[in-house]
Amino acid sequence: MACILPKTRHETIARDAMVGQTLVLLCASNLYIQHRILLCYTMHTFNLNPNLSAVSDALQDIQLDVVMHEPEVLGQNSVSYRHRKLVEEKTKISQSNNSHRQFSSAIWRLPTEILAEIFSYCVPEDGNWAPSPYLAPMLLTTVCRRWREVAMDMPNLWRRVRLEVDHSDWQQRAFCYESYLKRSRGRQLSLTLECHNNEWTELRSLLQPHIDQVSSLSLGFFSGAGSLMVADFRRLEELVIYTDGSDPVPAVIRSIAQLPPSMRSLKIMDMWLNLKLLSGVKLLAWAGLTNLEIVVEGLSSFPRLLRICPNLSSLTMIGIFTAIDTLEEFVHVNLQSLRISGDLHLDSIRNLGLFYAITLPNLRALEVRNIGQWPHEEFKAFLTRSRCPLERLVFGGGVMTTDQQLAEYTTLFPSLELVIDPTRCTFYF
């Protein structure tokens, strides 16, 4: 017999009446059917509310009914088997009920501190998510009152978020964003901002009360996006810029023409910058940077980057490397790590002049890939001139060296960690 699952209070009353009438009409020989109806009713009651005492009462009624009719049941072999099955099903329901009660009770007994720690692992680490009722932290506020109170009292849950400006209803979106940001209660913010039209005006207005909280920022410049003055974010420390494959270089250059003094890391990986564009950046405009990852067109950009970033300690430079067109030497005393990845289509160029133009007295780690024939003699002259404490030298895929050249490096630096790894051949690090 199928179990009728009620959806409303009226359906529940009707169901109960139906069950009662059915039991009256059934004779003692249909005891098995009676018990199946009661079990179905009981299991549904448990599913609706596992804590209801009605579940236990209903189970006791079934057991009592079975005991009262035991002589009648034992007189029929088939009914006796069904009787045993009913008792087994009743035991399973009781065990399930007890297990659920124990689990539910354990959850509610968790100290707030432990619950908060669990919540902190529910938030996506990259933070590149727009607010959604189906994702933490907003999802956590919809489970129950206690979870909502705990989540709302955790400002760190609301520090990372992606904000978008497009052609949809901005007012509704702005209300959601503002509520989200307020819950951070002055904590440092890690934001991703995406502009799908020509104006950042809406986002600037929204962020104005929170602008000094922003320490990490990712900017998505999509087709038609205008410039956003990064210098306005006075406490900014990290900046990542990406595009949708369009060519918003002028808007990007205007946005980063002057960086706030607090900024330490800049990553621009989706567009090609050349010497002409970088010449538009004033000297010392990027003075605070200690880490830079950039895609360039031509090695002539290399000395320029070092000039506008005097405090740089780590540089990752990716691009199409043509021979450098200046022999003017430049000394950079702070650069410690240099990573270079070129384009193997230009491996016919034997003398890039990469190490003729610079002196790096503090260089400790160098990794190169995809630049073709390695300029061994040029590099040795650079090492002699720089007198740097080189500790690690990595040759990835697309770099041609000889065993004799490698042996010379280990002679110059007895403690040098020399890595030859052809699998490191991707264009980007």
C-alpha positions in Angstrom: 0.0 0.0 0.0 1.4 3.4 -0.9 2.0 6.0 1.8 0.1 9.3 1.2 2.4 12.1 2.2 0.4 15.2 3.4 1.5 18.7 2.4 -0.9 20.8 4.5 -2.7 20.7 7.9 -6.0 19.8 6.1 -4.3 17.0 4.2 -2.9 15.7 7.5 -6.4 15.6 9.1 -7.8 13.9 6.0 -5.0 11.4 6.0 -5.4 10.5 9.6 -9.2 10.0 9.1 -8.5 7.8 6.1 -6.0 5.6 8.0 -8.5 5.2 10.9 -11.4 4.2 8.6 -9.2 1.8 6.8 -8.1 0.0 10.0 -11.7 -0.3 11.1 -12.7 -2.0 7.8 -9.8 -4.4 7.8 -10.3 -7.7 9.6 -7.9 -9.4 11.9 -6.5 -11.5 9.1 -5.2 -8.3 7.5 -3.1 -7.5 10.5 0.0 -7.1 8.3 -1.7 -4.4 6.2 -2.7 -2.6 9.4 0.8 -2.5 10.6 2.2 -1.4 7.3 -0.2 1.5 7.3 0.9 2.5 10.8 4.5 2.2 9.9 4.1 4.4 6.9 2.3 6.9 9.0 5.0 6.8 11.6 7.9 7.1 9.2 6.3 10.1 7.6 5.8 11.7 11.0 9.5 11.1 11.7 10.5 12.7 8.4 8.5 15.8 9.2 9.9 16.2 12.7 12.4 13.7 14.1 12.1 15.2 17.6 8.4 14.6 17.9 7.4 12.4 20.8 4.6 11.2 18.6 7.1 9.0 16.8 7.8 7.0 19.9 4.2 6.8 20.9 3.2 5.5 17.5 5.9 2.9 17.6 4.7 1.7 21.1 1.2 1.4 19.7 2.5 -0.8 16.9 4.3 -3.0 19.3 1.3 -3.2 21.7 -1.0 -4.1 18.8 1.4 -6.8 17.6 1.6 -8.3 21.1 -2.2 -8.3 21.6 -2.6 -10.2 18.3 0.4 -12.5 18.8 -1.7 -15.7 19.3 -3.6 -14.9 16.1 -0.4 -14.1 14.2 1.4 -17.2 15.3 -1.4 -19.3 14.0 -0.6 -18.3 10.5 2.9 -19.0 9.1 2.8 -16.2 6.5 1.6 -13.6 9.0 4.2 -14.7 11.5 7.0 -13.9 9.0 5.4 -10.5 8.3 5.1 -9.9 12.0 8.9 -10.4 12.5 9.6 -8.0 9.6 7.4 -5.4 11.2 9.3 -5.7 14.5 12.6 -5.3 12.6 11.3 -2.2 10.8 10.2 -0.7 14.1 13.7 -1.3 15.6 15.3 0.4 12.6 13.0 3.4 13.0 13.9 3.7 16.7 17.6 3.5 15.9 17.4 6.1 13.2 15.5 8.4 15.5 18.0 8.1 18.3 20.9 8.6 15.9 19.3 11.8 14.5 18.7 13.1 18.0 22.3 12.5 19.0 23.7 14.2 15.9 21.4 17.2 16.2 22.2 17.5 19.8 26.0 17.4 19.1 25.7 20.2 16.5 23.8 22.4 18.9 26.3 21.8 21.7 29.3 23.0 19.7 30.9 26.1 21.3 30.5 29.3 19.3 34.3 29.5 18.9 34.4 26.1 17.1 31.4 26.8 15.0 33.0 30.1 13.9 36.2 28.2 13.0 34.2 25.8 10.8 32.5 28.8 9.2 35.9 30.3 8.3 36.6 27.3 6.1 33.4 27.6 4.2 34.3 30.8 2.4 36.0 30.4 -1.0 39.7 31.1 -0.5 40.2 33.1 -3.7 37.2 35.3 -2.9 36.4 35.8 -6.6 32.7 35.3 -6.0 29.8 37.7 -6.2 27.5 37.6 -3.2 25.0 34.7 -3.5 22.4 33.2 -1.2 23.7 29.8 -2.3 27.3 30.3 -1.2 29.0 31.1 2.2 28.9 33.4 4.0 25.3 34.4 3.0 24.2 30.8 2.9 25.2 30.3 6.6 22.8 33.1 7.6 19.8 31.1 6.3 20.2 27.9 8.2 18.9 28.9 11.6 18.9 31.9 14.0 22.1 30.8 15.9 24.1 30.3 12.7 23.0 33.6 11.5 24.1 35.3 14.7 27.5 33.7 14.6 28.1 34.5 10.9 26.9 38.1 11.3 29.3 38.5 14.2 32.3 37.3 12.2 33.7 40.4 10.2 36.4 38.2 8.6 33.7 36.2 6.7 32.8 39.4 4.8 36.2 40.6 3.7 36.4 39.0 0.2 33.9 39.7 -2.5 33.6 40.4 -6.2 31.6 43.5 -7.3 30.4 44.0 -10.8 29.1 46.9 -12.8 27.1 45.9 -16.0 23.8 46.7 -17.6 21.6 45.0 -15.0 19.7 46.6 -12.1 22.4 48.5 -10.2 20.2 49.8 -7.4 19.3 46.3 -6.3 22.9 45.1 -6.6 24.3 48.1 -4.8 22.0 47.5 -1.8 23.3 43.9 -1.6 27.0 45.0 -1.9 26.6 47.7 0.7 25.1 45.3 3.2 27.9 42.9 2.6 30.6 45.5 3.0 29.1 46.9 6.2 29.4 43.5 7.8 33.2 43.6 7.5 33.2 46.3 10.3 36.3 48.1 9.2 38.5 45.0 8.5 40.9 45.0 5.6 39.1 44.2 2.4 40.1 42.0 -0.6 38.0 43.0 -3.5 37.6 42.1 -7.2 36.0 44.9 -9.2 34.8 44.3 -12.8 33.6 47.0 -15.1 31.5 46.0 -18.1 30.7 49.5 -19.3 32.5 52.8 -19.6 32.1 54.0 -16.1 33.4 53.1 -12.7 31.3 55.9 -11.1 28.8 53.5 -9.4 31.6 51.4 -7.8 33.6 54.5 -6.7 30.5 55.9 -5.0 29.7 52.6 -3.3 33.3 52.0 -2.1 34.0 55.6 -0.9 33.1 54.8 2.8 35.2 51.7 2.7 38.1 52.8 0.4 40.7 52.9 3.2 39.9 49.3 4.1 40.9 47.9 0.7 44.3 46.2 1.0 44.1 43.8 -2.0 42.4 44.7 -5.3 41.8 42.8 -8.6 40.5 45.0 -11.4 38.8 43.5 -14.5 38.9 45.8 -17.4 36.5 44.6 -20.0 35.6 46.0 -23.4 34.8 49.7 -23.1 35.9 50.1 -19.5 37.2 53.5 -18.5 40.1 54.2 -16.1 39.9 53.9 -12.3 42.4 55.9 -10.3 44.2 53.3 -8.2 46.0 56.1 -6.3 42.6 56.8 -4.5 43.0 53.5 -2.6 45.4 54.9 -0.1 45.9 51.6 1.9 46.3 49.4 -1.1 49.1 46.8 -0.9 48.4 44.3 -3.8 46.9 44.9 -7.2 46.1 42.5 -10.0 44.9 43.6 -13.4 43.2 41.4 -16.0 41.1 41.8 -19.1 38.6 39.9 -21.2 40.9 39.7 -24.2 40.1 43.2 -25.4 42.7 46.0 -25.6 42.1 48.5 -22.7 45.8 49.4 -22.4 45.2 53.2 -22.4 42.6 52.9 -19.6 44.9 50.6 -17.6 48.0 52.9 -18.0 45.9 55.9 -16.8 44.7 53.9 -13.9 48.2 52.9 -12.7 50.1 56.0 -13.7 50.5 56.8 -10.0 50.3 54.1 -7.4 49.7 54.7 -3.7 52.9 54.6 -1.5 51.5 51.7 0.4 51.4 49.4 -2.6 53.9 46.5 -2.7 52.8 44.1 -5.4 51.6 44.6 -9.0 50.6 41.9 -11.5 49.6 42.8 -15.0 49.4 39.6 -17.1 46.8 40.0 -19.8 48.2 42.9 -21.9 51.5 43.8 -23.6 53.3 46.9 -22.4 56.2 48.4 -24.4 58.8 51.1 -23.7 56.6 53.8 -25.1 53.7 53.0 -22.8 56.0 52.6 -19.8 57.5 56.0 -20.6 54.2 57.5 -19.6 54.8 56.3 -16.0 56.7 58.9 -14.1 59.9 58.0 -12.3 59.2 56.9 -8.7 55.5 56.5 -9.5 55.9 52.9 -8.6 58.5 53.5 -5.9 56.7 51.4 -3.3 56.6 48.2 -5.3 58.7 45.2 -4.1 57.1 42.6 -6.5 56.2 43.1 -10.1 54.8 40.6 -12.7 54.4 42.0 -16.2 54.2 41.1 -19.9 56.4 43.3 -22.1 57.1 43.7 -25.8 60.9 44.0 -26.2 63.7 44.0 -23.7 64.1 47.8 -23.9 61.4 47.9 -21.3 63.6 46.1 -18.8 65.9 49.0 -17.7 62.8 51.3 -17.7 61.0 49.0 -15.2 64.0 49.0 -12.9 64.1 52.8 -13.0 60.5 53.4 -12.0 60.7 50.6 -9.3 63.8 51.4 -7.3 62.7 49.2 -4.4 61.9 46.1 -6.4 63.1 42.8 -4.9 61.2 40.4 -7.2 60.6 40.8 -11.0 58.8 38.4 -13.3 59.1 39.5 -16.9 57.3 37.7 -19.8 57.1 38.7 -23.4 58.5 38.8 -26.9 62.2 39.6 -26.5 63.9 41.5 -29.2 67.4 42.7 -28.9 67.8 45.6 -26.4 68.4 48.9 -28.2 70.3 50.7 -25.4 73.7 50.1 -24.0 73.2 52.5 -21.1 74.0 50.6 -17.9 71.8 50.7 -14.9 72.5 49.5 -11.4 69.6 48.2 -9.3 70.7 47.4 -5.7 67.5 45.8 -4.4 66.5 43.2 -7.0 67.0 39.7 -5.5 64.8 37.5 -7.7 64.4 37.6 -11.5 62.3 35.3 -13.7 62.2 35.6 -17.5 60.1 33.8 -20.0 60.4 34.6 -23.7 59.1 33.5 -27.1 60.9 30.6 -28.9 59.8 31.9 -32.3 62.7 34.4 -31.9 65.4 31.9 -30.9 67.4 32.8 -34.0 68.5 36.0 -32.2 71.9 35.1 -30.5 72.6 38.3 -28.7 69.7 39.9 -26.9 71.9 42.2 -24.8 69.8 41.3 -21.8 72.7 41.3 -19.3 74.8 44.1 -20.9 72.5 46.9 -19.7 72.1 46.0 -16.0 74.1 45.4 -12.9 72.4 43.6 -10.0 74.7 43.3 -7.0 72.0 41.7 -4.8 70.7 39.1 -7.2 70.1 35.7 -5.5 67.8 33.7 -7.8 67.4 33.6 -11.6 65.0 31.5 -13.6 64.9 31.6 -17.4 62.8 29.8 -20.0 62.0 30.0 -23.7 64.7 32.4 -24.8 66.7 30.0 -27.1 70.5 30.1 -27.1 71.8 31.1 -23.6 74.1 34.1 -23.7 76.8 32.4 -21.7 79.7 34.9 -22.1 77.3 37.9 -21.6 76.0 36.3 -18.4 79.5 35.6 -17.1 80.4 39.2 -17.6 77.3 40.3 -15.8 78.1 38.0 -12.8 81.7 39.4 -12.7 80.4 43.0 -12.8 77.6 42.5 -10.3 79.5 40.4 -7.8 76.1 39.1 -6.7 75.6 36.3 -4.2 73.8 34.0 -6.6 72.2 31.0 -4.8 69.8 29.5 -7.3 69.9 29.3 -11.1 67.1 27.6 -13.0 67.1 26.8 -16.7 63.6 25.7 -17.9 62.5 24.5 -21.3 63.6 26.3 -24.4 67.0 27.4 -23.1 70.0 25.9 -24.8 73.1 25.5 -22.6 76.1 23.1 -22.6 77.6 21.0 -19.8 80.8 23.0 -19.9 78.8 26.2 -19.3 76.9 24.7 -16.4 80.2 23.5 -14.9 81.6 27.0 -15.0 78.7 28.3 -13.0 79.2 25.7 -10.2 82.8 26.7 -10.2 82.0 30.4 -9.7 79.4 29.6 -7.0 80.3 26.3 -5.2 77.1 26.4 -3.2 74.9 27.2 -6.2 71.6 25.3 -6.6 71.6 24.6 -10.3 68.3 23.3 -11.7 67.8 22.0 -15.3 64.1 21.3 -15.8 62.8 21.1 -19.4 59.2 20.6 -18.1 59.2 24.3 -17.0 58.3 25.4 -20.5 55.0 27.3 -20.2 54.9 30.9 -21.3 53.5 32.0 -18.0 55.1 31.1 -14.6 
